[in-house]
């Protein structure tokens, strides 16, 4: 799916440098995967506490 979004270039460049992502596409995919993973872990922790 193609989506057009306006992300500050300095933010993209810093994230690519820190993560060593070769492309913007890979950077965004990794970021989305990490968000999903963090939320799943958070949900599991909340479930375990109940």
Secondary structure, 3 states (H helix, E strand, C coil): CCCCCCCCHHHHHHHHHHHCCCCHHHHHHHHHHHHHHHHHHHHHHHHHHC
